[in-house]
Structures are given as C-alpha cells and as structure tokens.
Amino acid sequence: MARSIWKGPFVHPSLIKKVEKQKQTDSKRPIKTWSRNSTIIPEFIGQKFEIHNGKKFIPITISEEMIGHKLGEFSPTRQFPGHTASTSKAAPAKAVKK
C-alpha cells in the first residue's frame, strides 16, 4: 500500500541533516546510511550515498531519474548466482584433429 499524498515522502530526519551539512561544507565524502526506506527527494541530486544492503555498503550517486524512488531499490540485498547447474551438465566440446 502506498503512502498518503498528504503525508508527503518519508525521509529519515538524520539523513536530511547529513545532506544539509554536506551541502554547506561542500564535502565530497559519501553519506553512509542504513535507511533503505527513505524516499529520494530533489535535494539529494548529485549527492553520493553508501546504502547498506545487510552485508556491505553499495555506493551510488543520485541523479534526477531516481527522484521518488526509495534508496533501497538501488542496493540489492540478494545476489543471483546464475544457472550454473544447467551448464555443468552439458558435455564439453571435443577438439577434432585431422
């Protein structure tokens, strides 16, 4: 279920403070955050974030296309190992000598 429009987007208060502080100091260091449910707002454009995925921090830079999405959408929590089982059953190609 989506959030009510009259409430506005959710952004963790400490995250807003960090972004404002970063803009005042013109620092280039990324902002580390665990707040995956925070919505990306226009004030975040151009900022660098490190979003925690449960194991490590994933670095991203915010662009205009990301506005309205959640920070967690850009930091996947699962890695797809691939379909290795189906490829291991195939017989290796043998080189034919003439």
CORDACOR-V61306 format. One record per pair of residues at least 12 apart in sequence whose C-alpha atoms are under 7 Angstrom apart, sorted by the first residue. I is the first residue (numbers start at 1). J is the second residue. D is the distance in whole Angstrom. If there is no record, write none. Layout:
i=I j=J d=D
i=I j=J d=D
This chain:
i=9 j=39 d=6
i=10 j=38 d=6
i=10 j=39 d=6
i=11 j=38 d=4
i=11 j=39 d=6
i=12 j=35 d=7
i=12 j=38 d=6
i=30 j=48 d=5
i=30 j=49 d=5
i=30 j=50 d=6
i=31 j=48 d=6
i=31 j=49 d=5
i=31 j=50 d=6
i=32 j=49 d=6
i=32 j=50 d=5
i=32 j=51 d=6
i=33 j=50 d=6
i=33 j=51 d=5
i=33 j=52 d=6
i=34 j=51 d=6
i=34 j=52 d=5
i=36 j=51 d=7
i=36 j=70 d=7
i=36 j=71 d=5
i=36 j=72 d=4
i=37 j=70 d=6
i=37 j=71 d=6
i=37 j=72 d=6
i=38 j=70 d=6
i=38 j=71 d=6
i=39 j=68 d=6
i=39 j=69 d=6
i=39 j=70 d=4
i=39 j=71 d=6
i=40 j=66 d=7
i=40 j=67 d=5
i=40 j=68 d=5
i=40 j=69 d=6
i=40 j=70 d=6
i=40 j=71 d=6
i=41 j=67 d=6
i=41 j=68 d=6
i=42 j=67 d=6
i=44 j=62 d=6
i=45 j=62 d=5
i=45 j=63 d=5
i=45 j=64 d=6
i=46 j=61 d=6
i=46 j=62 d=5
i=46 j=63 d=6
i=47 j=61 d=6
i=47 j=62 d=6
i=48 j=60 d=6
i=48 j=61 d=4
i=48 j=62 d=6
i=49 j=61 d=6
i=51 j=75 d=6
i=53 j=75 d=6
i=53 j=76 d=6
i=53 j=77 d=5
i=54 j=77 d=7
i=58 j=75 d=6
